[in-house]
Every structure is written in C-alpha cells, then in structure tokens.
Amino acid sequence: MTLMDAKPPDLARERRRRITLTIIIAVVLIAAALAWQFRYWPEEHVADKFFGALQRENYEAAYGIYFADPNWKQHPQKYALYAFNDFYRDWGPSGEWGIIKNYKIEVAGTCPGGSKGVVVQLIVNGRSDRARVWVQKSDKTLSYPPC
C-alpha cells in the first residue's frame, strides 16, 4: 500500500474522539472545582450543628458537639478542664454572643503556616464582629482558634 492508496480519514471517528476528550477534561475540571469549593464542608457542617444547637438553646447537645462526644454525661470527668458550667458561661445566654437568634457561616480556612484544623467564621445575630471556632480535622472537636 502506498501513500496514494491510503484509506480516507474517518471524520466521524475523529469528531467522536475529540468530543469524548473534551467531555473528560470538562468533567475533571468540574470535579476539581467542586472539590476545592467544598474542601472545608465537613468542618463547616460541625460548626453549623454546634451553632444550631446553641440557637435552639440546647447547651448540653452543643457541649457534646464541642467535644465530639454525644455521651459526655456518662463521663464528665473526662472534660474537667472545660467543664459544662464553664462552657455554659462562655456560650450560654450570658456569654459573649448572648442568645443566638440567627447565624450564618461566612468563611472557612486554615491558619497560616499549615495546621491540622479549620477556622470557621460566622456572623452571629447580625453583629459586625465575627464568631470564630476552630474545628480539628481529625476528630471534629471544637475550640477557640489558635490564630
């Protein structure tokens, strides 16, 4: 077979191949964008559950979320360094944020220099100053942000 005897190109096959490749690239780019957009979703979800419990004034459930231990009442001595009374003083009606009527997660991110947790920033009761909580990535416990 010589060059002049070669089969004509299959234009339909080339077009299908080009479309398939374009679709694969688009799907990969969309998946990467979604992964980037929702990279802090688990930590935001924990903060949302925590502030939801505070909004419902269910401080015992909020304390359980804070320590990622819904059965904390069975072993309160485990959390003696930050007892429920201290938690209630900080997050209850007389705490810094008062009774939480509404809240909205504003942004989430990590501290400079790398870290093993996420800082979730929220708007609470429409105030101009923001509430910030630290959510540990490994066990989803909460605390005050280190940065």
Secondary structure as GFF3:
##gff-version 3
##sequence-region A 1 147
A	DSSP	three_ten_helix	3	5	.	.	.	ID=ss1
A	DSSP	alpha_helix	11	37	.	.	.	ID=ss2
A	DSSP	alpha_helix	41	55	.	.	.	ID=ss3
A	DSSP	alpha_helix	59	66	.	.	.	ID=ss4
A	DSSP	three_ten_helix	72	74	.	.	.	ID=ss5
A	DSSP	three_ten_helix	76	82	.	.	.	ID=ss6
A	DSSP	alpha_helix	84	91	.	.	.	ID=ss7
A	DSSP	beta_strand	103	109	.	.	.	ID=ss8
A	DSSP	beta_strand	117	124	.	.	.	ID=ss9
A	DSSP	beta_strand	131	136	.	.	.	ID=ss10
A	DSSP	beta_strand	142	143	.	.	.	ID=ss11
###
